[in-house]
Amino acid sequence: MDNTFDVIVVGLGAMGSATLHQLARRGLHVLGIDQFAPPHALGSSHGRSRIIREAYFEDPRYVPLVQRAYECWHALEQESGAAIFRQTGGLMLGAPASRMVRGARLSAELHGVPHQVLSAEEVRQRVPAIRPQRDDIGILEPRAGMLAPEIAIQAALDMARRHGATVHLNEPLLSWRAVGDGVEITTRTGTARAAKLILAVGAWATTVLKELELPFVVQRNVQFWFAPLRNPAQFTPEQLPVFIHELPNGLTWYGFPDTGDGVKLALHHHGESVDPDEIRRSVSDDEVSFMRDIVQRYMPDANGRLRDSSVCMYTNLPDEHFIIDRHPLHASVIVASPCSGHGFKFASAIGEVLADMAMDTPVAFDTSLFSLSRFSH
């Protein structure tokens, strides 16, 4: 293969594909490689839909980044002609003192995000498909919606190629090393060198970045699609916003309206720790039953035939924030993600951030939240 580049991007899921696109459109000579053929269902960036929202309960510091991501997703749609974003509104639901509600309100108020605070009864009236707890309140933000991950990744890769990027799929990284002021990677087809290397390898960071001894935990999570049992009109995108609901027992579940495949429902941060190369891809009857019990209590009219299920991975850090930083031992290597199960919505903007870092130009956002130094102890 052509073996000299300005930047090499390893991993072409959400973050890597967006970064490759940004670098290529800026005129850099770039190579992107992936051990699989994205978009695929073997990592974290799949499942037909991902939530995008601004009233960010996790931390208000994410809000400027997601606001830029909205703009970048729109730009990718305009450039590629792909339909990536669909506005449905978003409902954050839980007890008034829950992390979900307190965090969403704080982010919305600090950043002036349009929203409404709804009582449980108002939630029932506005979103009849959902049966909240009596004391729940909802934070409803109109601009939230859903992204199509497979379409987004394909569009980013297509546009990267259009701008001259070299893309090698089904090409596992065998090794990388610092060489002089740059880096060298080895794959089964040979070696390639570049001034900068971006590692966006998701769950495989546990092995690719083993030398950093970071506290990654790869978690298996299951997504389900149910056919509505009754009242299918209540589950259309016009009637059902994307939602995240923190339950009294500490579980959090989330869902999407039916766009033709069924109502998509899943648990957030609930699954067994796994090795990404040995993960169980099948979904058990017990897992379906566990999900059905929650659906029966809080959204009973969705509890029809199981149409599909899919396994994905969260790569979690103890503080549930991202990693976006330079390798502490090699300044020419940039580490991107893992994202602790909530990163896809930001990918279009993170692509810009990583491209700026690779080009040694100022980054428009405060990335200290994502620094590797927080694990230096």
Secondary structure, DSSP 4 states (H G I P E B T S, - for coil): ---EEEEEEE--SHHHHHHHHHHHHTT--EEEE-SS-SS-SSSSS-SS-EEE-SS-TT-GGGHHHHHHHHHHHHHHHHHH----EEE--EEEEE-TTSHHHHHHHHHHHHHT---EEEEHHHHHHH-TT----TT-EEEEETT-EEE-HHHHHHHHHHHHHHTT-EEE-S----EEEEETTEEEEEETTEEEEEEEEEE--GGGHHHHTGGG----EEEEEEEEEE--SS-GGGGSTTT--EEEEE-TTS-EEEEE--SSS-EEEEEES-S-B--TTS---S--HHHHHHHHHHHHHH-GGG-S-EEEEEEEEEEE-TT----EEE-SS-TTEEEE---TT--GGGHHHHHHHHHHHHTT---SS--GGG-GGGG--
